[in-house]
Amino acid sequence: MKEKTANEMFGELGYTKIYCEDGFFYYKAKNNKTILFNLKNKEWSVYDYDTAEQRGYGNKEFEAILLQEYELGWLN
């Protein structure tokens, strides 16, 4: 069985990947929950797209975040 990529996991959770300039990309859900990856600083954050307030995340989201960190080489 093929293991899923972070992008596939986020997709199953209802997120769409969006690329930005200046070393950022993020996943955005229909409820405006956004998971931003800062490639320069090797950081991620979860927030509301409209209000920029921090948001919580569930276990499945955290698994996808950790896999994304691994795929980016942040955990090596």
Sequence and secondary structure as in RCSB ss.txt:
>XXXX:A:sequence
MKEKTANEMFGELGYTKIYCEDGFFYYKAKNNKTILFNLKNKEWSVYDYDTAEQRGYGNKEFEAILLQEYELGWL
N
>XXXX:A:secstr
     HHHHHHHTTEEEEE SSSEEEEEETT EEEEEETTTTEEEEEETTT  B    HHHHHHHHHHHHHTTTT
 
